[in-house]
Amino acid sequence: MSEMDKTIVEISGLSKTFKDVKAVKDLSLTVFEKDIYGFLGPNGSGKSTSIRMMLSLIRPDEGSIKIFGQDLQKHRNNILVKMGAFVEKADFYEHLSARRNLELLARYSGVNISDKRYEEVLDLVGLSSRSGSKVKTYSKGMKQRLGIAQALLHEPELLVLDEPASGLDPSGMRDIRELIRFLNEEKQITIILSSHNLQEIELIAKRMIIINKGVKIVEGHVHELLQQYNYFTVFNLNDAKKGWNILKESQIPFEKADTDSSNLRILCQRNEVSRINELFVENGLEIYGIKTEQNLEDYFLNLT
């Protein structure tokens, strides 16, 4: 980030203890304007506690939270009117329509929303054709999108999404990912995206933080951080044994590999994958597919 980038969220020395459990320990992070900022960690890592402190749902024991350049504890109302949030799961009145649910949520929040705005947000999340249907007829993915719609009602500048793709099938995950990208790129909304799925964050986030047991492990640009990470790449070949022999005789660095009749699985750095692919092609191998295998647990091990 350059010196010209505007800071939207600045957290410093944040800590929170519940009874004998220190959920968050001396956490510091920075989110810049127009970021899609991945907030990563396994279950129980302190993600949800951190997000609840950002939303002023619980108070920190120590540390400071500045959002839009203002202290959250001193200027709570000024800040929250410019924020939208979807936390954990979509919870609606199942017997009412999507449109009616949004109207009630707006009334409870004391926000005046125009008829046009209801139509806009339902269209944004791809639910305009089903706005009159009862929520009980919605799939889980549709409910997740309706949850994002309610967070967008008052046209926030900062959107906080806590596991919005949780429990969805690949198609539903893709829909949520495309919606988040659209909101960021077309609507210029800064987004904090909490997840335990490293691959989802890699596909969409610009910067990320990983926390574990309430402690920051690493923070930075997603691709710069993952570029340093060795992970398994699986090459589906017409002759995996031949591929293994070619790789062994090459000068390309890798840590380990295993093979069956058609797949060669190699642990290597990201920037070596294209070189390995070229090597196989040059030696007459047919490549039917390439896929990567990486997860948050492996990344933690790699870092520590």
MARKOL-213971 format. One line per 10 residues: number of its first residue (from 1); for each residue y, z, x of N, C-alpha, C. Coordinates in steps of 0.001 Angstrom, whole numbers, plus 500000, padded with zeros to 6 digits. Layout:
// residues N
NUM	Y,Z,X,Y,Z,X,Y,Z,X; ...
***
This chain:
// residues 304
1	498806,500000,500830,500000,500000,500000,501256,500000,500873; 502268,499277,500441,503506,499207,501198,504440,500325,500774; 505512,500472,501542,506484,501513,501235,507172,501262,499897; 507124,500012,499415,507783,499666,498164,506956,500039,496944; 505671,500345,497130,504823,500679,495992,505246,502004,495373; 505356,502004,494069,505817,503175,493335,504644,504115,493045; 504835,505391,493343,503802,506383,493079,503867,506807,491620; 502739,506711,490911,502670,507112,489508,502087,508508,489373; 501027,508795,490137,500403,510124,490112,500307,510642,491541; 500756,511879,491720,500634,512526,493030,500106,513945,492825
11	498896,514161,493295,498241,515471,493155,498092,516077,494538; 498431,517343,494637,498398,518010,495940,497800,519412,495818; 496759,519676,496609,496177,521013,496713,495645,521584,495418; 495075,520725,494565,494640,521156,493231,493316,521922,493308; 493282,523079,492657,492054,523883,492633,491876,524506,491250; 490605,524648,490854,490283,525287,489580,488929,525955,489675; 488883,527241,489273,487640,528016,489301,487305,528496,487895; 486043,528342,487512,485538,528890,486256,484526,529978,486602; 484870,531214,486297,484034,532363,486674,483768,532312,488180; 482508,532102,488573,482187,532081,490008,482070,530668,490565
21	482354,529667,489741,482183,528276,490165,483534,527648,490458; 483709,527183,491688,484930,526482,492058,484736,525009,491734; 485246,524590,490587,485010,523229,490102,485782,522195,490901; 487002,522533,491316,487842,521633,492101,488450,522430,493245; 488392,521855,494459,488825,522592,495651,489851,521794,496447; 491086,522217,496415,492139,521665,497275,492179,520137,497215; 492208,519605,495999,492155,518157,495801,493545,517536,495879; 493646,516466,496662,494889,515703,496755,494564,514215,496606; 495425,513497,495882,495232,512058,495699,496549,511416,495276; 496609,510095,495407,497798,509333,495024,497375,508078,494279
31	498020,507842,493136,497795,506633,492353,499110,505864,492299; 499051,504582,492659,500249,503755,492679,500375,502921,491409; 501590,502458,491157,501866,501638,489987,500984,500387,489997; 500413,500075,488824,499557,498907,488592,498206,499010,489304; 497858,500197,489768,496515,500444,490291,495482,500365,489176; 494264,499930,489507,493075,500398,488804,492417,501329,489806; 492500,502610,489534,492115,503635,490498,490786,504240,490066; 489743,503997,490866,488427,504531,490555,488300,505992,490950; 487880,506812,489994,487679,508248,490237,486180,508498,490157; 485545,508558,491322,484089,508532,491420,483493,509867,491812
41	482324,510138,491272,481584,511323,491670,480382,511485,490768; 479316,512131,491246,478146,512373,490393,478475,513386,489313; 477577,513533,488350,477778,514536,487310,477914,515915,487948; 478895,516681,487477,479132,518012,488032,479992,518022,489276; 480599,516877,489617,481380,516782,490856,482799,517326,490717; 483260,517516,489475,484627,517971,489258,485544,516905,488699; 484994,515725,488390,485817,514629,487851,486488,515015,486544; 485672,515473,485580,486222,515772,484251,487223,516919,484302; 486955,517916,485135,487899,519028,485279,489225,518523,485842; 489158,517661,486839,490375,517093,487429,491167,516296,486395
51	490461,515489,485620,491128,514668,484606,491753,515541,483526; 491061,516587,483121,491625,517482,482113,492883,518179,482633; 492917,518470,483918,494147,519041,484486,495266,518004,484494; 494924,516729,484785,495932,515662,484750,496517,515483,483356; 495696,515732,482344,496126,515554,480956,496709,516829,480364; 496835,517871,481200,497389,519157,480772,496541,519841,479697; 495241,519550,479711,494332,520223,478769,493890,521572,479314; 493849,521699,480638,493616,522983,481282,494594,523125,482438; 494910,524365,482788,495885,524619,483846,495176,524845,485175; 495690,524276,486245,495099,524538,487569,495396,525956,488038
61	494527,526467,488896,494788,527768,489517,495800,527622,490647; 495698,526521,491351,496602,526248,492470,496902,524753,492513; 497992,524408,493206,498318,523011,493439,499333,522464,492451; 499713,521215,492681,500728,520581,491839,500273,519201,491383; 500752,518813,490200,500493,517482,489646,501841,516878,489278; 502174,515769,489921,503382,515029,489571,502966,513687,488982; 503506,513367,487816,503235,512095,487160,504574,511465,486786; 504751,510207,487136,506043,509523,486974,507163,510284,487698; 506800,510929,488811,507789,511625,489627,508205,512985,489099; 507571,513454,488015,507934,514739,487422,506768,515715,487484
71	507102,516994,487598,506087,518039,487622,505486,518191,486222; 504148,518116,486134,503480,518130,484840,503709,519427,484078; 503725,520558,484765,503903,521827,484077,505326,521985,483525; 506294,521402,484214,507693,521562,483791,508132,520491,482792; 507515,519311,482853,507963,518192,482030,506800,517598,481248; 505954,518455,480720,504709,518036,480071,504940,516999,478973; 505836,517265,478041,506035,516364,476900,506582,515004,477327; 507530,515012,478260,508098,513754,478749,507033,512866,479382; 506079,513504,480060,505033,512759,480763,503970,512256,479792; 503500,513132,478911,502368,512783,478052,502679,511663,477068
81	503953,511500,476672,504293,510403,475755,504122,509040,476420; 504046,509027,477749,503870,507758,478472,502436,507579,478977; 501534,508475,478526,500136,508415,478936,499228,508209,477732; 498127,507498,477977,497064,507379,476990,495772,507814,477637; 494840,508354,476841,493602,508862,477430,492418,508671,476496; 491299,508400,477112,490015,508340,476420,489064,509195,477246; 488676,510348,476702,487918,511334,477471,486514,511489,476896; 485543,511198,477742,484115,511415,477511,483474,510507,476470; 483799,510646,475188,483136,509788,474207,484028,509578,472992; 483775,508455,472315,484545,508139,471117,484051,509004,469960
91	484960,509726,469316,484603,510624,468228,485507,510321,467040; 484947,509713,465988,485759,509277,464858,485142,509735,463544; 485909,509552,462455,485386,509787,461112,484523,508575,460749; 483221,508794,460748,482276,507687,460600,482391,506977,459251; 482798,507699,458210,482832,507119,456864,484121,506341,456587; 485057,506369,457557,486327,505665,457394,486351,504404,458258; 487258,503504,457937,487398,502268,458711,488067,502546,460050; 487969,501568,460950,488632,501690,462256,490132,501845,462071; 490703,501008,461222,492148,501054,460984,492559,502423,460441; 491805,502953,459476,492155,504254,458882,492031,505367,459914
101	491031,505296,460782,490885,506295,461849,492110,506294,462753; 492579,505098,463135,493756,505019,463993,494993,505588,463298; 495127,505319,462008,496275,505835,461258,496271,507359,461234; 495098,507951,461011,494997,509416,460983,495275,510021,462361; 494737,509401,463408,494969,509903,464760,496452,509854,465113; 497132,508798,464710,498565,508695,464957,499327,509776,464201; 498921,510024,462949,499597,511053,462154,499408,512439,462776; 498179,512737,463200,497913,514036,463821,498723,514216,465101; 498960,513110,465794,499712,513175,467052,501221,513196,466831; 501648,512976,465593,503075,512971,465294,503790,511737,465799
111	503043,510629,465941,503614,509388,466464,503765,508379,465328; 504925,507750,465240,505151,506707,464243,504695,505357,464796; 503721,504769,464149,503158,503497,464595,503364,502459,463494; 503830,501293,463867,504060,500231,462886,502747,499548,462523; 502728,498897,461340,501546,498139,460941,501212,497075,461986; 502250,496461,462526,502053,495427,463534,501337,495979,464759; 501684,497207,465175,501058,497791,466369,499578,498076,466143; 499205,498552,464943,497786,498751,464650,497023,497435,464815; 497601,496370,464289,496963,495061,464390,496863,494611,465849; 497916,494892,466624,497939,494488,468033,496837,495162,468835
121	496704,496487,468676,495715,497192,469501,494291,496838,469092; 494071,496643,467802,492730,496247,467361,492384,494851,467877; 493377,493982,467932,493167,492655,468488,492931,492725,470002; 493684,493593,470684,493536,493759,472133,492111,494120,472527; 491505,495003,471739,490165,495478,472089,489062,494681,471391; 489451,493592,470709,488466,492714,470106,487840,493225,468832; 488580,494031,468058,488032,494606,466831,488785,494186,465578; 489700,493239,465688,490527,492885,464532,489692,492378,463354; 488609,491652,463652,487783,491116,462563,486958,492198,461873; 486815,493366,462509,486033,494467,461946,486892,495694,461660
131	488207,495510,461580,489105,496665,461420,488901,497391,460100; 488407,496669,459076,488191,497301,457778,486796,497865,457598; 485925,497675,458591,484548,498181,458490,484488,499671,458815; 483570,500364,458161,483377,501783,458459,482838,501947,459882; 483316,502961,460556,482943,503169,461955,481438,503414,462105; 480796,503936,461061,479354,504180,461159,478561,502883,461319; 479189,501744,461016,478516,500454,461199,478761,499870,462589; 479523,500563,463414,479874,500072,464750,478773,500372,465762; 478611,499480,466720,477749,499759,467875,478468,500752,468790; 477732,501273,469762,478361,502208,470696,479483,501541,471478
141	479267,500290,471875,480309,499578,472615,481570,499395,471789; 481408,499111,470500,482564,498966,469619,483313,500285,469471; 482562,501389,469392,483205,502708,469303,483983,503021,470581; 483416,502622,471731,484131,502838,472989,485447,502054,473004; 485386,500818,472503,486602,499998,472458,487620,500561,471466; 487133,501132,470375,488047,501775,469424,488696,503003,470060; 487934,503704,470897,488501,504836,471631,489635,504404,472549; 489465,503254,473197,490531,502726,474045,491716,502281,473191; 491422,501732,472009,492502,501309,471098,493400,502481,470723; 492801,503629,470406,493639,504778,470022,494487,505264,471201
151	493962,505098,472417,494733,505503,473599,495906,504565,473860; 495842,503363,473287,496885,502358,473526,497956,502334,472438; 497768,503085,471376,498652,502981,470214,500131,503082,470567; 500484,504050,471412,501900,504307,471703,502380,503577,472966; 501662,502514,473355,502036,501663,474478,502267,502452,475768; 501208,503114,476269,501348,503945,477469,501539,503127,478736; 502161,503754,479729,502305,503138,481050,501127,503502,481957; 500487,504634,481640,499341,505125,482411,498199,505405,481451; 497029,504855,481749,495851,505022,480910,494761,505714,481723; 494220,506807,481173,493161,507563,481844,491884,507411,481028
161	490868,506820,481652,489606,506542,480966,488474,507292,481650; 487817,508169,480906,486738,508981,481455,485398,508411,480999; 484694,507750,481903,483376,507155,481647,483380,506259,480396; 484267,505264,480316,484341,504432,479109,483126,503542,478889; 482348,503271,479943,481171,502412,479808,479870,503208,479766; 479973,504515,479630,478788,505373,479659,477818,505033,478530; 476562,504829,478894,475528,504582,477895,475489,503187,477331; 476307,502272,477839,476340,500916,477302,475350,500012,478025; 474908,498968,477338,474041,497979,477982,474911,497077,478863; 474305,496222,479693,475106,495384,480605,476180,494556,479912
171	475875,494035,478721,476868,493244,477989,478051,494104,477571; 477768,495314,477077,478839,496226,476679,479670,496672,477861; 479020,496909,478993,479740,497287,480208,480677,496174,480659; 480188,494931,480560,481019,493794,480941,482246,493682,480026; 482045,493904,478730,483168,493837,477783,484237,494861,478125; 483812,496085,478428,484769,497140,478774,485479,496794,480074; 484725,496271,481040,485309,495900,482327,486369,494809,482160; 486080,493807,481347,487038,492727,481114,488274,493235,480378; 488081,494168,479458,489212,494744,478735,490115,495529,479685; 489528,496331,480554,490306,497112,481517,491091,496189,482442
181	490434,495148,482915,491112,494192,483802,492284,493509,483082; 492088,493160,481825,493152,492524,481034,494334,493469,480852; 494055,494721,480508,495134,495690,480298,495941,495905,481573; 495250,495883,482694,495928,496075,483973,496727,494845,484387; 496107,493671,484318,496744,492461,484833,497765,491872,483870; 497453,491865,482581,498339,491222,481602,499344,492186,481000; 498944,493436,480797,499839,494419,480176,500485,495348,481196; 500098,495178,482467,500711,495923,483579,500560,497432,483437; 499441,497869,482884,499176,499299,482706,498439,499838,483929; 498910,500943,484471,498211,501630,485556,497018,502366,484944
191	495846,502255,485569,494625,502804,484968,493884,503683,485964; 493530,504886,485519,492625,505763,486265,491286,505704,485553; 490250,505299,486269,488942,505055,485681,487907,505983,486306; 487451,506954,485530,486441,507891,486006,485050,507318,485769; 484180,507431,486779,482828,506893,486659,481909,507546,487682; 480600,507468,487409,479619,507864,488429,478904,506631,488966; 479371,505433,488572,478715,504181,488912,479528,503429,489967; 479046,503451,491187,479763,502822,492302,479910,501319,492107; 478875,500655,491595,478950,499208,491436,479996,498801,490404; 480137,499578,489320,481166,499278,488327,482553,499400,488942
201	482760,500446,489744,484063,500640,490388,484327,499513,491382; 483302,499103,492103,483473,498025,493075,483920,496738,492388; 483404,496478,491191,483709,495250,490480,485135,495205,489942; 485746,496381,489719,487014,496366,488988,488166,497098,489667; 487879,498155,490418,488964,499003,490939,489596,498412,492196; 490870,498727,492390,491594,498328,493598,491495,499434,494655; 491670,500667,494233,491553,501820,495126,490648,502836,494458; 490124,503772,495257,489230,504767,494670,489241,506054,495480; 488786,507097,494812,488506,508370,495469,487081,508751,495093; 486360,509358,496011,485048,509917,495703,485115,511413,495943
211	484709,512186,494927,484663,513631,495098,483239,514119,494850; 482893,515221,495460,481588,515838,495268,481749,517346,495387; 481217,518068,494423,481334,519527,494376,482798,519958,494467; 483664,519169,493810,485080,519506,493733,485906,519153,494949; 485290,518533,495952,485980,518249,497217,486113,516736,497410; 487272,516293,497890,487449,514875,498187,486606,514481,499392; 485811,513417,499205,485001,512883,500297,485753,511773,501023; 486349,510865,500241,487063,509741,500826,488008,509161,499777; 489099,508529,500225,490035,507848,499338,490572,506620,500064; 490753,505520,499341,491319,504334,499964,491050,503089,499147
221	491291,501916,499754,491027,500641,499098,489523,500435,498982; 489080,500029,497813,487650,499919,497528,486940,499038,498540; 487429,497825,498735,486690,496894,499590,486747,497282,501062; 487822,497928,501477,487888,498405,502858,486869,499521,503089; 486736,500406,502117,485784,501510,502255,484346,501006,502233; 484062,500070,501309,482687,499595,501181,482303,498600,502268; 483298,497997,502907,483021,497068,504003,482294,497776,505142; 482565,499073,505291,481977,499846,506380,480599,500395,506011; 480193,500150,504791,478992,500779,504249,477790,499849,504384; 476746,500293,505053,475502,499529,505125,474717,499716,503827
231	474285,498606,503217,473522,498715,501986,472454,497631,501948; 471498,497805,501063,470384,496875,500984,470783,495593,500251; 470413,494469,500861,470547,493165,500231,469147,492565,500120; 468817,492071,498933,467492,491493,498696,467616,489972,498606; 466927,489263,499508,466874,487802,499494,465549,487380,498861; 465647,486604,497792,464449,486047,497168,464205,484666,497789; 463109,484536,498547,462867,483344,499375,461535,482684,499024; 461400,481428,499427,460114,480748,499254,459069,481264,500250; 459547,481846,501362,458633,482404,502367,459319,483609,503023; 459132,484775,502421,459818,485979,502903,459333,486396,504289
241	458042,486161,504572,457498,486533,505891,458169,485715,506988; 458362,484423,506728,459045,483564,507697,460491,484041,507875; 461127,484407,506783,462491,484908,506857,462585,486154,507722; 461614,487037,507584,461574,488276,508378,461442,487944,509863; 460581,487011,510216,460408,486634,511625,461668,485995,512193; 462325,485158,511391,463578,484527,511829,464648,485594,512067; 464752,486556,511154,465762,487612,511282,465517,488455,512532; 464260,488799,512789,463929,489625,513960,464349,488948,515258; 464229,487641,515306,464533,486901,516529,466025,486569,516670; 466803,486842,515631,468240,486531,515664,469008,487656,516342
251	470305,487401,516534,471190,488414,517124,471953,489192,516047; 471592,488978,514787,472309,489645,513689,471854,491098,513597; 472808,492054,513618,472430,493470,513553,472020,493889,512142; 470946,494652,512048,470542,495257,510774,469773,496525,511120; 469667,497424,510148,469029,498702,510435,467532,498686,510144; 467179,498137,508991,465747,498055,508686,465536,497012,507601; 464282,496592,507449,463951,495597,506446,462513,495793,506005; 462239,495388,504771,460851,495360,504316,460674,494123,503446; 459421,493709,503280,459184,492435,502602,457913,492474,501778; 457887,491618,500728,456643,491294,500048,456520,489774,500101
261	455758,489167,499232,455516,487723,499342,456765,486877,499134; 457706,487371,498338,458869,486529,498019,460220,487195,498260; 460251,488491,498527,461524,489197,498691,461631,489846,500065; 462787,489658,500696,463093,490308,501964,464277,491241,501720; 464059,492527,501915,465060,493555,501620,465606,494087,502941; 466921,493900,503152,467528,494174,504456,468672,495173,504313; 468682,496195,505161,469791,497142,505204,470766,496675,506286; 471955,496235,505853,472918,495689,506806,474328,495851,506264; 475312,495549,507098,476697,495594,506655,476998,494396,505767; 477958,494583,504880,478342,493538,503939,478690,492213,504634
271	479436,492318,505743,479901,491086,506388,478796,490332,507110; 477580,490878,507158,476460,490165,507777,475663,489343,506765; 475895,489571,505467,475079,488904,504444,475242,487391,504508; 476476,486910,504639,476694,485454,504677,476064,484848,505930; 476099,485577,507052,475493,485075,508284,473980,484958,508135; 473368,485951,507485,471916,485911,507270,471558,484753,506349; 472376,484558,505320,472150,483443,504397,472189,482100,505139; 473204,481917,505999,473334,480684,506780,472134,480498,507707; 471687,481596,508299,470542,481538,509213,469295,481032,508492; 469051,481547,507295,467868,481116,506539,467962,479634,506150
281	469145,479212,505722,469337,477809,505324,469115,476883,506518; 469678,477270,507685,469527,476459,508902,468068,476308,509308; 467250,477292,508952,465838,477259,509326,464940,476749,508199; 465533,476099,507220,464765,475404,506197,464190,476258,505084; 464615,477530,504982,464130,478378,503895,464861,478058,502590; 464129,478159,501480,464743,478011,500162,465105,479400,499641; 466369,479545,499240,466864,480839,498760,467058,480754,497253; 466275,481548,496506,466334,481499,495043,467324,482518,494469; 467657,483511,495250,468595,484511,494743,468925,485553,495793; 470125,486157,495653,470555,487243,496536,471155,488331,495655
291	470705,489546,495839,471312,490645,495092,471465,491859,496004; 472444,492708,495667,472679,493909,496466,472175,495131,495718; 471790,496123,496475,471360,497407,495923,472189,498498,496586; 473039,499132,495791,473825,500225,496349,474075,501247,495248; 474193,502497,495621,474497,503533,494644,475306,504632,495311; 475845,505488,494477,476750,506516,494959,476053,507487,495906; 474786,507808,495600,474057,508752,496438,473872,508202,497859; 473533,506910,497963,473387,506292,499277,474710,506298,500029; 475795,506061,499308,477094,506034,499946,477467,507409,500478; 477178,508455,499685,477414,509823,500167,476660,510079,501469
301	475373,509681,501489,474559,509889,502688,475154,509132,503867; 475632,507925,503613,476217,507108,504665,477478,507765,505221; 478250,508385,504352,479509,509016,504780,479278,510306,505522; 478237,511038,505133,478053,512378,505675,476948,512460,506703
***
